[in-house]
Amino acid sequence: MRKIPLVLALCAFIRATPLHASFDYLPADPEGLGMAGAMTAVAGDAFGILYNPASPSRAGSSAAGFACTIPYGDADLRTLAGGVNWHRPSFDRNGTFSVAMKHYGSEKWHEQTVSAGYSHELLAGVHAGVSFSNLTQGTGENDDTAMGVNAGLQANLGRGVALGFSSFNLNAPTIGSSDTKLPRLTLAGFSCLLKSGNLLTANVLTASGRSARLLAAGEFNVMKHLVVMTGLGTNPSVISAGGSYSFGPVRAKAAVSRNIDLGTTASFGLEATL
């Protein structure tokens, strides 16, 4: 019985906006959640394509990862995500090929995004990328589908400063019998890697039909193998925190995020350098 008010609140929230839950800009993994989604100017990992199609490999090598997210404390609305990138394939020593999937929903309803894309270093420190996303929603029978086109850019300006820009659903796709228009999401931001190895970043997120959001976050090395993340967002107000611990080539990650209106979201996952 305690879940009924939460489910009603979620339905009201989704119906009150033109955004679909999975097709909105929601962090897919613990790092993205712990950083409040401020990821467009951060070098990526297995899930980088979901934040910026131009995102290069942070570790300078290929990676794969899996994550499970429980939004607002309700396991019936879990999000499962997986991703892999192939850094510097034999045919392009300056490229990264990435594939990622995000599945959101319950047993009776789901929204899923499957993205594939390619990033290439055009100039020293300047990466451009494009991706295509297959978007589906429904009950598992006769699902509605749409195709989204996304693009991004990341530029390393030197001294640890980087700029990032990414835009999703550039082709203004529609979905369903009513041709519901999916939102165009755009992020612009910067990151600063300090001499201490700590990272600070801030993004502005704009979406069709909604007011702009400010996302800001930090990533701090507190021990040799332990990294702590924290972030905040506006409109709606969100605070988040997380951490990752490395076991050789494997990183275990976990994070929580508190939406002032809807409650707490938790995420955990594993990522491996290949």
N, C-alpha and C positions, 0 to 999 in steps of 0.2 A: 504493500500500500504506500510505503514511503516513496516509491519510485514514480508514482502517478503525477504528483506536482512537478517533478523534474522533467518528465517526458512532455507534459503539457507546456511547460515553460520553453523547452527546446523547440517544440513545434511552433509556438507563437513567435519565437525569435526568428526561425528560418522563414516562416511565412511573411513576417513583417519586412523582410528585405528581399531584393531581387537576387540574392546570392544563394547558391546551393552549398550545402555543408562541405562536401568533399571538394567542390570546384572553387570554393573560396580559398584564400591564401592561409592555410592552416599548417603549422609545422608537422612534418611527417615523421620526425625522429627525435630522440632525446636532446641532441645538440641544438636542433632548430627550436625545440620547445624551451629549453633552458635559456636560449638567447632571444626569446620573445619573437622569433621569426626574422630578426635583423641579420639576414644572411646574404644579401645580394652582393656585398663587397668583400665577402670572406671566401678564401680558397676552399673548394669543396671536398667532399669525400664521396662515399657511395650514394648519398642522397643529394649531392650538389645540384643536379639537373633540375630538381623540384624548386630550387630557390633562384637559380640563375643558369640558363643554358650555356653560358660562356664559362662557367666556373671551372678552373683548372684543378688538377689533383693537388691537394695540400701536401701529401707525403712524397710527391714526385714519383708515385707508382700506382698501379691498379689497386682497386679496393672493392669489397663486397660487404653488404650489411643487411640486417633484419631488425625491425622494430615493431613493438606493440604499444599502442596508446589507448588509454581508457579515458574518454572525455567526460568531464564533469562528474566523475565518480560512478558512472553507470557502465558496467561491463557489457551490457546489451548493445551499447553504441560504440564498440571498440573500433579502432583503426589499425589495420595491419599494413605494413609497408616493407618493401624490399628494394634494394638497388645494387647496381654493379657498374663500375666504370673500367674501361680498358685504356690505360694511359700509354701514349706513344706507340701505337700499332706500327707494324713493320712498313706499312705503306705511307705513314705520315709521322715523322718523329716529333712533330710539334702539335699533335692532335690528341684529343681524348673523346672516345665514344662512350656514351652512357645510356643506361636503361633503368627505369625505376617504376614501381607500381605502388599505388596507395588505394586501399580498399576500406571504405567507411560505411558503417551501418549496423543493422541488426539482422536477425533471422528473416524478418519480413520485408526489409527494404535495404537497398544498398546503393551507394554511389562509388564509382571506381574510376581512377585515372591511371592510364598506362602511358608513360612518356619515353620517347627515344630521341636522342639528339647527338650533335657533334660540336665540339669546341676546337678552335684552331688558333694558334698564336700567330697573329698577323705581323706584329713587330715585337721587339724585345719587351716583354712585360705586358703586352696588349693582346687580350684574348677576346674573340667574338664567337658566338655560338647560336645555334638554332635548334629547336626541338619541335616534335609533333606529339600531341597528346590525344589518345582515344578516350573519350569520356562516355561512360555508360551509367544509367540509373534505372532502377526498377525492382521487381520482385524476383528476378531470375528467369522469368518467362517473358519473351517478347520485350526485352529491355530497350529503352530509348538510347540512341547513341549520337555522338557529335564528335567532330574533329577540331582540335584547337591548334593554332600555330603560335609558337613562342620564340622570342629572341632575347639575346642579352649581350652585355659587354662588360669586361673587367679590365682595368688599366692600373698597372703598378707605377706610381709616380716617383718611386725612390724613397729612401729613408723610412721605409716601413709603411708609407701611406699608399692606399689603393682606393680607386673609385669603382663603383659598380652600378649597373643599370640593367633592369630586366623587365620585360613586358609579356604578359600571358593573354591568350585568346585575341591575338591581333586581328584575326579574320572575323571577329564578331559572330561566333557560331551560335546556332539555336538548337534546342533539344525538345523532344516531345511533340505531341500532336498540336499543341498550342504554340509551337515555335518560340518557346521561352528563350530569351536572349541571355546567354551566359556572360558574366561580367568580364570586362577587360581590366586586368590587374597590372599595375605598374609600380616598380620599386626603384628608388634612386638613393644612393648612400655612399658612405666612405668608411674605411677602416684604418686603424693606426696600430701597427705592431711596434710596441715599445722595446727598448734595449733589454729590458728585463725578460722579454718573451711574452709578456702579457698583451692582450689584444682588446682594443676598444672600438666600437662600431656604432653607427646610427643610420637609420633608414627612414625615408618617407614613403608611405604606401598610399596610393590612390586607387580607387575602384569606382567604376561607373555606378552612379546611383547612391554613393555613400560619401561621407566626409573623409578627408585625409586622416591618416594615422601616423603618429610618430613612434618609431621602434628604436630602442637603444639597448646596448648590451655590453658585457665585458667577459673576457675569458682569462683566468688567472692560474698560473702554475704555482701550486702551493707545495708540492713535493715532486720528486723526480718522475714519478709515474702518475701523479694525480693532478687533474685539471678541474677547476671549479668554474661554473658559468652562472651568470645572473643577468636578468634583463627586465625591461618594463615596456609597456605599450599604452597608448591612449586611444580612446574612442573605439571600443570600450576599454576601460582601465584594466590592465593585466600586469601582474608581477610574476616573475619566474626565477627558478634556480635549478641547477643541475650539476652533474659532475661526471667525469670519465676516468677510468683507471686502466692502465695499459699492462697487458701480460704478453710481453714480446710483441708479435705482430697483431695481437688481438686487443681491442678496446671494449670494455664493458661500460655502457653509458646509461644514466638514469636522470630524470628531471621531473619537476612538478611546475605547474602554472596555475595561478589563481585568477579567475575572471570574477570581478567584483559582483557581477549579476548572476552568473550561472554556476559558479563553484570551481572546484579543483580538478585539473586534468593531470594525469600521471603517464609517464612514458618510460620504457626501458628497452634496451636493445644491445646488439653486438655488432662490431665492425672489424673486419680483418684486412690487413694489407697483403696483397697477393704478390 
